[in-house]
């Protein structure tokens, strides 16, 4: 049996009450990767952490890196910053994984469904799960196991999301049956940020540039250019980037 991970992180606010017109999108970003390839990425990330911070306990966080905040104040040194970006971009660009992301355009969503409709986080997760199954259908034959890894957000939020996930597995979706989820031995685990999971950190690094691409597809976006070819593609369409509605 071959094991796969789906590491999921978010960008933007999933609430519908306050709409930020500068960032009117909520995006969930999934990194789909085999266990074998994940070990390689994890080791490469840890090498970078040891090189620049002398330990592997640093947590890569997109916002802190962009703002040169917290541990990433060392990036105010332009030579260090250049070396860091060359190395991290090389890993992001050359490692074996696929991106499956789902963006909710909140302005359009509210106009169509109102502010009191479904939880957009749960909706985005459903889209990602469907596409993860389709993507794995194309990978080798044999039994596959899929473990969905999500960062803890709070007891109440995690319980609600876990319940949604279990409903997803028991009812299936319009495109993926319960049986297909079961055959893939699909499970969900919640991890604390303190556990320093490099797969979640990769999802975090990819999520923000992808959301910016959804908001302004014609604007220069160097970070997105690094990994855009990792987005799950089928029949020459970016099937791994679902924008709804």
VEXZALO-837712 format. One line per 3 residues: number of its first residue (from 1); for each residue x, y, z of N, C-alpha, C, O. Coordinates in Angstrom, 2 decimals. Layout:
// residues N
NUM	X/Y/Z/X/Y/Z/X/Y/Z/X/Y/Z | ... $
//
This chain:
// residues 245
1	0.84/-1.19/0.00/0.00/0.00/0.00/0.88/1.25/0.00/1.82/1.36/0.79 | 0.57/2.18/-0.89/1.34/3.42/-0.95/0.60/4.53/-0.22/-0.59/4.75/-0.46 | 1.31/5.21/0.67/0.67/6.26/1.46/0.92/7.62/0.85/2.02/7.94/0.40 $
4	-0.14/8.43/0.84/-0.06/9.82/0.37/-0.56/10.75/1.46/-1.43/10.41/2.26 | 0.03/11.94/1.47/-0.43/12.98/2.39/-1.06/14.11/1.59/-0.66/14.39/0.46 | -2.06/14.74/2.20/-2.63/15.96/1.65/-2.53/17.01/2.75/-3.35/17.06/3.66 $
7	-1.49/17.85/2.65/-1.27/18.89/3.66/-2.05/20.13/3.24/-1.92/20.60/2.12 | -2.87/20.64/4.16/-3.77/21.74/3.80/-3.54/22.97/4.67/-3.45/22.88/5.90 | -3.43/24.12/4.01/-3.34/25.39/4.73/-4.25/26.40/4.03/-4.72/26.16/2.91 $
10	-4.50/27.51/4.70/-5.47/28.47/4.17/-4.83/29.84/3.97/-3.79/30.16/4.55 | -5.49/30.65/3.15/-5.10/32.05/2.99/-6.38/32.87/2.92/-7.31/32.52/2.19 | -6.43/33.94/3.69/-7.64/34.74/3.74/-8.56/34.31/4.87/-8.32/33.30/5.53 $
13	-9.59/35.08/5.08/-10.55/34.85/6.16/-11.75/34.09/5.62/-12.33/34.48/4.61 | -12.13/32.99/6.30/-13.25/32.20/5.79/-14.60/32.75/6.24/-15.65/32.22/5.86 | -14.59/33.81/7.06/-15.85/34.42/7.48/-16.49/35.21/6.36/-15.81/35.70/5.46 $
16	-17.81/35.34/6.41/-18.55/36.06/5.36/-19.11/37.38/5.86/-19.73/38.12/5.08 | -18.91/37.70/7.13/-19.51/38.92/7.69/-18.78/40.17/7.21/-19.40/41.11/6.72 | -17.45/40.16/7.35/-16.66/41.31/6.92/-15.91/40.96/5.64/-15.16/39.99/5.58 $
19	-16.13/41.77/4.62/-15.50/41.51/3.32/-14.38/42.51/3.08/-14.63/43.72/2.98 | -13.16/42.02/2.99/-12.00/42.86/2.70/-11.84/42.94/1.18/-11.47/41.96/0.54 | -12.13/44.11/0.62/-12.11/44.24/-0.85/-10.68/44.15/-1.40/-10.51/43.94/-2.60 $
22	-9.67/44.30/-0.56/-8.29/44.12/-1.02/-7.91/42.63/-1.08/-6.95/42.25/-1.74 | -8.69/41.81/-0.36/-8.43/40.36/-0.34/-9.77/39.63/-0.22/-10.06/39.04/0.82 | -10.59/39.68/-1.30/-11.96/39.17/-1.22/-12.08/37.66/-1.46/-13.13/37.17/-1.88 $
25	-11.00/36.94/-1.18/-10.96/35.51/-1.49/-10.59/34.72/-0.25/-9.76/35.14/0.55 | -11.22/33.57/-0.10/-10.74/32.58/0.87/-10.22/31.40/0.08/-10.91/30.88/-0.80 | -8.99/30.97/0.37/-8.39/29.88/-0.40/-7.85/28.80/0.53/-7.15/29.08/1.50 $
28	-8.19/27.56/0.20/-7.57/26.40/0.83/-6.57/25.82/-0.16/-6.88/25.65/-1.34 | -5.39/25.52/0.33/-4.36/24.99/-0.56/-3.90/23.63/-0.05/-3.49/23.49/1.10 | -3.96/22.64/-0.91/-3.53/21.30/-0.54/-2.27/20.89/-1.29/-2.14/21.12/-2.49 $
31	-1.35/20.28/-0.56/-0.13/19.70/-1.15/-0.29/18.19/-1.11/-0.29/17.58/-0.03 | -0.44/17.58/-2.27/-0.61/16.12/-2.38/0.73/15.50/-2.70/1.35/15.82/-3.71 | 1.18/14.60/-1.83/2.55/14.10/-1.96/2.65/12.68/-1.41/1.99/12.34/-0.42 $
34	3.47/11.87/-2.04/3.69/10.51/-1.54/4.56/10.57/-0.29/5.30/11.53/-0.08 | 4.45/9.55/0.52/5.24/9.49/1.76/6.74/9.57/1.45/7.49/10.26/2.14 | 7.15/8.87/0.41/8.57/8.86/0.02/9.06/10.25/-0.36/10.11/10.68/0.10 $
37	8.28/10.95/-1.20/8.69/12.29/-1.63/8.61/13.30/-0.49/9.36/14.27/-0.45 | 7.67/13.06/0.43/7.58/13.99/1.56/8.84/13.93/2.43/9.30/14.95/2.92 | 9.38/12.73/2.63/10.60/12.61/3.44/11.73/13.44/2.82/12.53/14.04/3.54 $
40	11.80/13.45/1.49/12.84/14.22/0.80/12.66/15.72/1.04/13.62/16.42/1.35 | 11.42/16.20/0.90/11.16/17.64/1.11/11.42/18.01/2.57/12.02/19.05/2.85 | 10.98/17.18/3.47/11.18/17.46/4.89/12.66/17.61/5.21/13.08/18.53/5.91 $
43	13.46/16.69/4.67/14.91/16.74/4.91/15.53/17.99/4.29/16.42/18.60/4.90 | 15.09/18.37/3.10/15.64/19.56/2.43/15.26/20.84/3.19/16.09/21.73/3.34 | 14.03/20.92/3.66/13.62/22.08/4.46/14.47/22.17/5.73/14.91/23.25/6.12 $
46	14.70/21.01/6.36/15.49/21.01/7.59/16.94/21.42/7.34/17.57/22.05/8.20 | 17.46/21.08/6.18/18.84/21.51/5.83/18.91/23.03/5.78/19.86/23.64/6.27 | 17.89/23.65/5.17/17.86/25.12/5.08/17.76/25.72/6.48/18.43/26.71/6.78 $
49	16.92/25.14/7.31/16.75/25.67/8.66/18.06/25.59/9.45/18.42/26.51/10.18 | 18.75/24.47/9.28/20.03/24.32/10.00/21.08/25.29/9.46/21.88/25.84/10.21 | 21.05/25.51/8.15/22.07/26.39/7.55/21.90/27.83/8.02/22.88/28.48/8.39 $
52	20.66/28.33/8.01/20.45/29.74/8.31/20.16/30.02/9.79/20.40/31.13/10.26 | 19.63/29.02/10.52/19.26/29.26/11.92/19.95/28.28/12.88/19.74/28.35/14.09 | 20.77/27.39/12.36/21.54/26.44/13.17/20.67/25.41/13.89/21.18/24.65/14.72 $
55	19.39/25.35/13.59/18.53/24.31/14.14/17.34/24.12/13.20/17.13/24.92/12.30 | 16.57/23.06/13.42/15.44/22.78/12.53/14.10/23.14/13.16/13.05/22.71/12.68 | 14.14/23.94/14.24/12.91/24.26/14.96/12.19/25.48/14.38/11.05/25.76/14.75 $
58	12.84/26.20/13.48/12.21/27.36/12.84/11.00/26.88/12.02/11.05/25.84/11.38 | 9.92/27.67/12.06/8.72/27.33/11.30/8.56/28.32/10.16/8.41/29.52/10.38 | 8.60/27.81/8.93/8.42/28.68/7.76/6.98/29.18/7.73/6.04/28.39/7.69 $
61	6.82/30.49/7.75/5.50/31.09/7.68/5.54/32.20/6.64/6.32/33.14/6.76 | 4.70/32.07/5.64/4.74/32.96/4.48/4.75/34.44/4.87/5.56/35.21/4.36 | 3.85/34.82/5.76/3.74/36.24/6.12/5.02/36.73/6.80/5.51/37.81/6.48 $
64	5.55/35.94/7.74/6.76/36.35/8.45/7.94/36.47/7.49/8.77/37.37/7.64 | 8.01/35.58/6.52/9.10/35.64/5.54/8.96/36.90/4.69/9.94/37.62/4.48 | 7.74/37.17/4.19/7.53/38.36/3.36/7.84/39.65/4.10/8.39/40.59/3.53 $
67	7.50/39.68/5.41/7.68/40.90/6.21/9.04/40.94/6.90/9.34/41.91/7.60 | 9.86/39.90/6.73/11.14/39.78/7.45/10.91/39.95/8.95/11.61/40.70/9.62 | 9.90/39.23/9.46/9.48/39.36/10.85/9.99/38.17/11.67/10.32/37.11/11.13 $
70	10.03/38.36/13.00/10.43/37.31/13.94/11.79/36.72/13.54/12.75/37.46/13.35 | 11.87/35.38/13.41/13.17/34.77/13.06/13.69/35.23/11.71/14.88/35.12/11.42 | 12.78/35.73/10.88/13.15/36.06/9.50/13.68/37.48/9.35/13.82/37.99/8.23 $
73	13.98/38.13/10.48/14.65/39.44/10.43/16.03/39.32/9.79/16.59/40.31/9.31 | 16.59/38.12/9.80/17.90/37.93/9.17/17.81/38.22/7.67/18.84/38.45/7.02 | 16.59/38.20/7.11/16.43/38.43/5.66/16.53/39.90/5.30/16.48/40.25/4.12 $
76	16.67/40.78/6.31/16.97/42.18/6.00/18.36/42.29/5.37/18.66/43.24/4.65 | 19.22/41.31/5.67/20.54/41.23/5.01/20.30/40.70/3.60/19.92/39.54/3.43 | 20.52/41.52/2.61/20.15/41.19/1.24/20.88/39.97/0.69/20.32/39.22/-0.12 $
79	22.11/39.76/1.12/22.86/38.59/0.65/22.26/37.30/1.23/22.10/36.30/0.52 | 21.92/37.34/2.53/21.28/36.18/3.16/19.91/35.93/2.51/19.54/34.79/2.23 | 19.19/37.01/2.28/17.86/36.89/1.67/17.95/36.23/0.29/17.15/35.36/-0.04 $
82	18.93/36.66/-0.49/19.11/36.10/-1.83/19.40/34.60/-1.75/18.80/33.81/-2.47 | 20.33/34.22/-0.87/20.68/32.79/-0.71/19.48/31.98/-0.25/19.22/30.88/-0.76 | 18.74/32.53/0.71/17.57/31.83/1.25/16.54/31.56/0.15/16.05/30.45/0.00 $
85	16.23/32.60/-0.62/15.20/32.45/-1.65/15.65/31.51/-2.77/14.84/30.76/-3.31 | 16.91/31.56/-3.12/17.42/30.64/-4.15/17.22/29.20/-3.70/16.78/28.36/-4.48 | 17.54/28.92/-2.44/17.47/27.54/-1.95/16.03/27.08/-1.73/15.68/25.96/-2.10 $
88	15.21/27.94/-1.14/13.84/27.51/-0.87/13.06/27.37/-2.18/12.26/26.45/-2.34 | 13.30/28.30/-3.13/12.61/28.22/-4.41/13.01/26.97/-5.18/12.19/26.38/-5.89 | 14.26/26.57/-5.04/14.74/25.37/-5.72/13.99/24.13/-5.22/13.61/23.26/-6.01 $
91	13.78/24.06/-3.91/13.04/22.92/-3.34/11.59/22.94/-3.80/11.06/21.92/-4.23 | 10.95/24.11/-3.71/9.54/24.24/-4.09/9.34/23.91/-5.57/8.35/23.29/-5.95 | 10.28/24.31/-6.39/10.15/24.11/-7.84/10.49/22.68/-8.27/9.87/22.15/-9.19 $
94	11.46/22.06/-7.62/12.00/20.80/-8.14/11.53/19.54/-7.41/11.82/18.43/-7.86 | 10.82/19.69/-6.31/10.34/18.52/-5.57/9.12/17.92/-6.26/8.45/18.58/-7.06 | 8.83/16.66/-5.94/7.71/15.94/-6.56/6.46/16.02/-5.67/6.39/15.37/-4.63 $
97	5.50/16.82/-6.08/4.22/16.93/-5.38/3.25/17.62/-6.33/3.65/18.13/-7.38 | 1.98/17.64/-5.96/0.99/18.36/-6.76/0.16/19.26/-5.87/-0.11/18.95/-4.71 | -0.23/20.39/-6.43/-1.04/21.37/-5.70/-2.50/21.23/-6.10/-2.84/21.16/-7.28 $
100	-3.35/21.18/-5.10/-4.79/21.19/-5.35/-5.37/22.27/-4.44/-5.39/22.12/-3.22 | -5.84/23.35/-5.05/-6.32/24.49/-4.28/-7.76/24.82/-4.66/-8.21/24.56/-5.77 | -8.46/25.41/-3.71/-9.84/25.80/-3.94/-10.06/27.21/-3.38/-9.83/27.45/-2.19 $
103	-10.49/28.12/-4.24/-10.69/29.51/-3.84/-12.17/29.87/-3.90/-12.86/29.55/-4.87 | -12.65/30.52/-2.86/-14.02/31.00/-2.84/-13.98/32.52/-3.02/-13.43/33.24/-2.18 | -14.56/33.01/-4.11/-14.69/34.46/-4.31/-15.85/34.91/-3.42/-17.02/34.72/-3.76 $
106	-15.51/35.52/-2.29/-16.52/35.80/-1.27/-17.57/36.82/-1.73/-18.74/36.72/-1.36 | -17.14/37.79/-2.53/-18.10/38.79/-3.01/-19.18/38.13/-3.88/-20.37/38.36/-3.69 | -18.73/37.31/-4.84/-19.70/36.61/-5.70/-20.52/35.60/-4.90/-21.72/35.42/-5.13 $
109	-19.84/34.94/-3.95/-20.53/33.92/-3.15/-21.67/34.53/-2.35/-22.77/33.99/-2.31 | -21.40/35.67/-1.71/-22.43/36.34/-0.90/-23.60/36.79/-1.77/-24.76/36.65/-1.39 | -23.28/37.33/-2.95/-24.34/37.79/-3.86/-25.22/36.62/-4.31/-26.43/36.78/-4.50 $
112	-24.60/35.45/-4.48/-25.35/34.29/-4.98/-26.07/33.53/-3.87/-27.22/33.13/-4.03 | -25.37/33.32/-2.75/-25.90/32.43/-1.71/-26.23/33.13/-0.38/-26.84/32.54/0.50 | -25.81/34.38/-0.25/-26.05/35.09/1.00/-24.97/34.82/2.03/-24.10/33.97/1.82 $
115	-25.02/35.55/3.14/-23.98/35.45/4.17/-24.21/34.29/5.13/-23.31/33.93/5.89 | -25.39/33.70/5.11/-25.71/32.67/6.10/-25.73/31.27/5.50/-26.33/30.36/6.07 | -25.09/31.11/4.36/-25.10/29.79/3.71/-23.98/28.92/4.28/-23.51/29.15/5.39 $
118	-23.57/27.92/3.53/-22.59/26.94/4.01/-21.28/27.58/4.46/-20.92/28.67/4.03 | -20.58/26.87/5.31/-19.24/27.27/5.73/-18.31/27.16/4.52/-18.16/26.08/3.95 | -17.68/28.27/4.14/-16.85/28.24/2.92/-15.62/27.36/3.12/-15.09/26.81/2.14 $
121	-15.14/27.21/4.36/-14.00/26.32/4.61/-14.38/24.89/4.24/-13.63/24.19/3.57 | -15.55/24.47/4.70/-16.01/23.11/4.42/-16.25/22.90/2.93/-15.94/21.85/2.38 | -16.80/23.91/2.29/-17.05/23.84/0.84/-15.73/23.68/0.08/-15.61/22.83/-0.81 $
124	-14.75/24.51/0.43/-13.44/24.44/-0.23/-12.78/23.09/0.00/-12.16/22.53/-0.90 | -12.93/22.55/1.22/-12.34/21.24/1.52/-12.98/20.14/0.66/-12.29/19.24/0.19 | -14.29/20.23/0.47/-14.98/19.23/-0.36/-14.43/19.24/-1.78/-14.19/18.18/-2.35 $
127	-14.22/20.43/-2.34/-13.66/20.54/-3.70/-12.27/19.91/-3.76/-11.95/19.18/-4.70 | -11.44/20.19/-2.75/-10.07/19.67/-2.74/-10.07/18.15/-2.62/-9.30/17.47/-3.30 | -10.93/17.62/-1.77/-10.98/16.17/-1.58/-11.35/15.46/-2.87/-10.76/14.43/-3.21 $
130	-12.33/15.99/-3.58/-12.73/15.39/-4.87/-11.54/15.32/-5.82/-11.26/14.28/-6.41 | -10.87/16.44/-5.95/-9.78/16.52/-6.92/-8.56/15.70/-6.49/-7.81/15.21/-7.33 | -8.38/15.55/-5.19/-7.29/14.70/-4.71/-7.53/13.25/-5.12/-6.60/12.55/-5.51 $
133	-8.78/12.80/-5.02/-9.12/11.44/-5.43/-8.89/11.27/-6.93/-8.31/10.27/-7.36 | -9.34/12.25/-7.73/-9.14/12.17/-9.19/-7.66/12.12/-9.52/-7.23/11.36/-10.39 | -6.88/12.93/-8.83/-5.44/12.99/-9.07/-4.78/11.65/-8.75/-3.95/11.16/-9.52 $
136	-5.15/11.06/-7.62/-4.56/9.78/-7.23/-5.02/8.64/-8.14/-4.33/7.64/-8.28 | -6.20/8.80/-8.75/-6.66/7.79/-9.71/-5.68/7.65/-10.87/-5.59/6.59/-11.50 | -4.94/8.72/-11.16/-4.02/8.73/-12.30/-2.63/8.22/-11.93/-1.78/8.02/-12.79 $
139	-2.41/8.01/-10.63/-1.09/7.60/-10.15/-1.04/6.10/-9.93/-1.77/5.58/-9.08 | -0.23/5.40/-10.66/0.02/3.96/-10.47/-1.24/3.19/-10.07/-2.23/3.78/-9.64 | -1.20/1.93/-10.22/-2.29/1.09/-9.73/-1.94/0.61/-8.33/-0.85/0.89/-7.83 $
142	-2.85/-0.09/-7.71/-2.57/-0.60/-6.37/-3.31/0.19/-5.31/-3.91/1.23/-5.60 | -3.27/-0.31/-4.09/-3.99/0.31/-2.99/-3.27/1.57/-2.52/-2.05/1.59/-2.38 | -4.07/2.61/-2.28/-3.49/3.87/-1.80/-4.16/4.26/-0.49/-5.33/3.97/-0.24 $
145	-3.39/4.91/0.34/-3.90/5.43/1.61/-3.69/6.93/1.60/-2.60/7.41/1.30 | -4.75/7.69/1.93/-4.66/9.15/1.91/-4.89/9.70/3.31/-5.95/9.50/3.91 | -3.89/10.41/3.82/-4.02/11.06/5.13/-4.05/12.57/4.93/-3.09/13.16/4.43 $
148	-5.15/13.17/5.33/-5.33/14.62/5.21/-4.82/15.26/6.49/-5.27/14.91/7.58 | -3.88/16.20/6.36/-3.25/16.82/7.53/-3.60/18.31/7.55/-3.30/19.05/6.61 | -4.24/18.74/8.64/-4.68/20.12/8.77/-4.18/20.69/10.09/-4.16/19.99/11.10 $
151	-3.79/21.96/10.07/-3.32/22.60/11.29/-4.49/22.87/12.22/-5.56/23.31/11.78 | -4.30/22.62/13.50/-5.35/22.87/14.49/-5.71/24.35/14.51/-4.84/25.21/14.43 | -7.03/24.62/14.61/-7.48/26.01/14.67/-8.16/26.32/16.00/-8.36/27.48/16.34 $
154	-8.52/25.30/16.75/-9.26/25.46/18.01/-10.19/24.27/18.17/-10.63/23.69/17.17 | -10.50/23.90/19.40/-11.31/22.69/19.64/-12.64/22.73/18.91/-13.03/21.76/18.26 | -13.33/23.86/19.01/-14.66/24.00/18.39/-14.56/23.88/16.87/-15.32/23.15/16.25 $
157	-13.60/24.62/16.29/-13.44/24.61/14.83/-13.01/23.24/14.32/-13.50/22.76/13.30 | -12.07/22.61/15.05/-11.58/21.29/14.63/-12.68/20.23/14.70/-12.79/19.37/13.82 | -13.50/20.31/15.75/-14.60/19.35/15.90/-15.60/19.51/14.75/-16.07/18.53/14.18 $
160	-15.92/20.76/14.42/-16.87/21.04/13.34/-16.33/20.53/11.99/-17.06/19.95/11.19 | -15.04/20.78/11.77/-14.43/20.35/10.51/-14.34/18.83/10.44/-14.57/18.25/9.38 | -14.00/18.20/11.55/-13.91/16.74/11.58/-15.29/16.13/11.28/-15.39/15.14/10.56 $
163	-16.33/16.72/11.84/-17.69/16.22/11.58/-18.03/16.36/10.10/-18.63/15.46/9.50 | -17.66/17.49/9.51/-17.91/17.69/8.07/-17.14/16.65/7.26/-17.67/16.08/6.30 | -15.89/16.40/7.66/-15.06/15.43/6.95/-15.67/14.04/7.02/-15.70/13.32/6.02 $
166	-16.15/13.66/8.20/-16.76/12.33/8.36/-18.04/12.22/7.52/-18.33/11.16/6.96 | -18.81/13.31/7.44/-20.00/13.32/6.58/-19.60/13.14/5.12/-20.26/12.43/4.36 | -18.52/13.80/4.76/-18.00/13.71/3.38/-17.66/12.26/3.04/-17.98/11.77/1.96 $
169	-17.02/11.58/3.98/-16.64/10.18/3.75/-17.86/9.26/3.73/-17.90/8.29/2.97 | -18.85/9.56/4.57/-20.00/8.66/4.67/-21.04/8.89/3.57/-21.79/7.98/3.22 | -21.07/10.10/3.02/-22.06/10.41/1.99/-21.47/10.54/0.59/-22.17/10.42/-0.41 $
172	-20.15/10.79/0.55/-19.53/11.06/-0.75/-19.88/12.45/-1.23/-20.48/13.24/-0.50 | -19.52/12.75/-2.47/-19.87/14.03/-3.08/-20.59/13.72/-4.40/-20.86/12.56/-4.71 | -20.90/14.77/-5.14/-21.56/14.57/-6.44/-20.68/13.77/-7.41/-21.19/13.13/-8.33 $
175	-19.37/13.81/-7.19/-18.44/13.20/-8.14/-17.63/12.03/-7.57/-17.06/11.24/-8.32 | -17.58/11.93/-6.25/-16.80/10.86/-5.62/-17.69/10.12/-4.63/-18.25/10.71/-3.71 | -17.79/8.82/-4.83/-18.67/8.01/-3.98/-18.01/7.69/-2.64/-16.79/7.79/-2.49 $
178	-18.85/7.32/-1.67/-18.36/6.87/-0.37/-17.37/5.73/-0.53/-16.34/5.69/0.15 | -17.68/4.82/-1.43/-16.83/3.65/-1.63/-15.42/4.05/-2.06/-14.44/3.45/-1.61 | -15.31/5.06/-2.92/-13.98/5.47/-3.39/-13.16/6.08/-2.26/-11.96/5.84/-2.17 $
181	-13.81/6.85/-1.39/-13.10/7.38/-0.23/-12.64/6.24/0.68/-11.53/6.26/1.19 | -13.52/5.25/0.88/-13.18/4.12/1.76/-12.05/3.29/1.18/-11.14/2.87/1.90 | -12.11/3.04/-0.13/-11.07/2.24/-0.78/-9.70/2.89/-0.60/-8.68/2.21/-0.53 $
184	-9.70/4.22/-0.52/-8.44/4.95/-0.37/-8.04/5.10/1.10/-7.05/5.75/1.42 | -8.84/4.49/1.99/-8.56/4.53/3.43/-8.28/5.97/3.88/-7.30/6.25/4.57 | -9.18/6.87/3.47/-9.00/8.29/3.74/-9.23/8.62/5.21/-10.21/8.19/5.82 $
187	-8.29/9.39/5.79/-8.40/9.78/7.20/-7.92/11.22/7.35/-7.22/11.75/6.49 | -8.32/11.85/8.46/-7.91/13.23/8.72/-7.21/13.30/10.07/-7.62/12.64/11.02 | -6.15/14.10/10.14/-5.46/14.33/11.42/-5.24/15.84/11.57/-5.00/16.55/10.59 $
190	-5.31/16.30/12.82/-5.08/17.71/13.12/-3.76/17.84/13.86/-3.52/17.15/14.85 | -2.91/18.73/13.37/-1.58/18.89/13.96/-1.41/20.31/14.50/-1.90/21.28/13.91 | -0.73/20.42/15.63/-0.44/21.73/16.20/0.71/22.39/15.44/1.61/21.71/14.94 $
193	0.66/23.72/15.35/1.75/24.46/14.70/3.09/24.13/15.35/4.13/24.08/14.69 | 3.05/23.90/16.69/4.29/23.62/17.43/4.95/22.32/16.98/6.14/22.11/17.23 | 4.19/21.46/16.32/4.76/20.18/15.88/5.69/20.36/14.68/6.40/19.43/14.29 $
196	5.68/21.56/14.12/6.66/21.91/13.07/6.61/20.92/11.90/7.61/20.29/11.56 | 5.43/20.82/11.28/5.23/19.90/10.17/5.61/20.59/8.86/4.94/21.53/8.44 | 6.68/20.13/8.22/7.17/20.81/7.02/6.17/20.76/5.86/6.17/21.64/5.01 $
199	5.34/19.73/5.82/4.32/19.66/4.77/3.31/20.78/4.87/2.91/21.36/3.86 | 2.90/21.11/6.11/1.99/22.23/6.33/2.68/23.55/5.99/2.04/24.48/5.50 | 3.97/23.63/6.24/4.71/24.86/5.94/4.83/25.06/4.43/4.79/26.19/3.94 $
202	4.99/23.97/3.68/5.01/24.08/2.22/3.65/24.57/1.72/3.59/25.43/0.84 | 2.57/24.02/2.29/1.22/24.47/1.90/1.04/25.95/2.21/0.42/26.68/1.43 | 1.59/26.41/3.33/1.50/27.82/3.72/2.26/28.70/2.72/1.78/29.77/2.33 $
205	3.44/28.26/2.30/4.24/29.05/1.35/3.55/29.18/0.00/3.70/30.18/-0.69 | 2.79/28.16/-0.37/2.13/28.14/-1.68/0.78/28.87/-1.65/0.35/29.42/-2.67 | 0.11/28.86/-0.50/-1.27/29.35/-0.42/-1.40/30.84/-0.77/-2.24/31.21/-1.59 $
208	-0.58/31.68/-0.15/-0.75/33.13/-0.36/-0.51/33.56/-1.81/-1.33/34.28/-2.37 | 0.61/33.13/-2.44/0.79/33.53/-3.85/-0.32/33.01/-4.76/-0.67/33.66/-5.75 | -0.88/31.84/-4.44/-1.98/31.30/-5.24/-3.22/32.17/-5.08/-3.92/32.46/-6.05 $
211	-3.50/32.58/-3.85/-4.64/33.47/-3.61/-4.45/34.80/-4.33/-5.40/35.34/-4.89 | -3.23/35.32/-4.31/-2.96/36.59/-5.01/-3.17/36.42/-6.51/-3.66/37.34/-7.18 | -2.80/35.26/-7.04/-3.02/34.98/-8.46/-4.51/34.97/-8.78/-4.93/35.50/-9.81 $
214	-5.32/34.38/-7.90/-6.77/34.32/-8.12/-7.35/35.74/-8.12/-8.22/36.06/-8.94 | -6.87/36.58/-7.21/-7.38/37.95/-7.09/-6.95/38.81/-8.27/-7.75/39.55/-8.84 | -5.67/38.72/-8.63/-5.12/39.54/-9.72/-4.27/38.67/-10.65/-3.04/38.67/-10.55 $
217	-4.92/37.92/-11.55/-4.16/36.97/-12.38/-3.15/37.61/-13.33/-2.23/36.94/-13.80 | -3.31/38.89/-13.62/-2.40/39.55/-14.58/-1.29/40.34/-13.90/-0.44/40.92/-14.58 | -1.29/40.35/-12.58/-0.26/41.08/-11.86/0.99/40.22/-11.71/0.90/39.00/-11.59 $
220	2.16/40.85/-11.73/3.42/40.11/-11.54/3.37/39.36/-10.21/3.01/39.92/-9.17 | 3.74/38.09/-10.26/3.65/37.24/-9.07/4.78/36.21/-9.12/4.55/35.04/-9.42 | 6.01/36.66/-8.83/7.19/35.79/-8.99/7.09/34.49/-8.20/7.52/33.44/-8.68 $
223	6.52/34.54/-6.99/6.42/33.32/-6.17/5.53/32.29/-6.85/5.84/31.10/-6.85 | 4.42/32.74/-7.43/3.50/31.83/-8.11/4.18/31.17/-9.31/3.94/30.00/-9.60 | 5.01/31.93/-10.01/5.71/31.40/-11.18/6.59/30.21/-10.82/6.81/29.31/-11.64 $
226	7.11/30.20/-9.59/8.01/29.12/-9.15/7.30/27.78/-9.14/7.88/26.76/-9.52 | 6.03/27.76/-8.71/5.36/26.47/-8.50/4.11/26.25/-9.36/3.43/25.24/-9.19 | 3.80/27.17/-10.26/2.53/27.07/-11.00/2.39/25.75/-11.77/1.28/25.25/-11.96 $
229	3.52/25.18/-12.22/3.47/23.92/-12.96/3.17/22.72/-12.05/2.96/21.61/-12.54 | 3.15/22.94/-10.73/2.81/21.86/-9.80/1.30/21.71/-9.63/0.83/20.73/-9.06 | 0.54/22.69/-10.11/-0.91/22.62/-9.97/-1.43/21.46/-10.82/-1.11/21.34/-12.00 $
232	-2.23/20.61/-10.20/-2.78/19.43/-10.87/-3.48/19.83/-12.16/-4.43/20.61/-12.16 | -2.98/19.27/-13.26/-3.49/19.62/-14.59/-4.06/18.39/-15.27/-3.47/17.31/-15.24 | -5.21/18.56/-15.90/-5.87/17.47/-16.60/-6.44/18.03/-17.90/-7.15/19.03/-17.90 $
235	-6.12/17.36/-19.01/-6.57/17.82/-20.33/-6.22/19.30/-20.56/-7.03/20.08/-21.06 | -4.99/19.65/-20.19/-4.46/21.01/-20.37/-5.24/22.08/-19.60/-5.13/23.26/-19.91 | -6.01/21.66/-18.60/-6.72/22.62/-17.75/-6.18/22.51/-16.34/-5.86/21.42/-15.87 $
238	-6.08/23.66/-15.64/-5.63/23.66/-14.25/-6.76/23.15/-13.37/-7.48/23.91/-12.72 | -6.90/21.83/-13.37/-7.97/21.20/-12.63/-7.73/21.31/-11.12/-8.66/21.16/-10.32 | -6.50/21.57/-10.75/-6.14/21.67/-9.34/-6.32/23.06/-8.78/-5.89/23.32/-7.66 $
241	-6.96/23.97/-9.52/-7.27/25.29/-8.98/-8.74/25.58/-9.26/-9.11/26.06/-10.34 | -9.56/25.29/-8.29/-11.01/25.48/-8.39/-11.38/26.84/-7.83/-11.08/27.14/-6.67 | -12.03/27.68/-8.66/-12.50/28.99/-8.20/-14.02/28.98/-8.22/-14.64/28.70/-9.25 $
244	-14.62/29.29/-7.06/-16.08/29.18/-6.93/-16.62/30.46/-6.28/-15.94/31.02/-5.43 | -17.79/30.95/-6.65/-18.61/30.42/-7.76/-18.06/30.89/-9.10/-18.61/30.55/-10.15 $
//
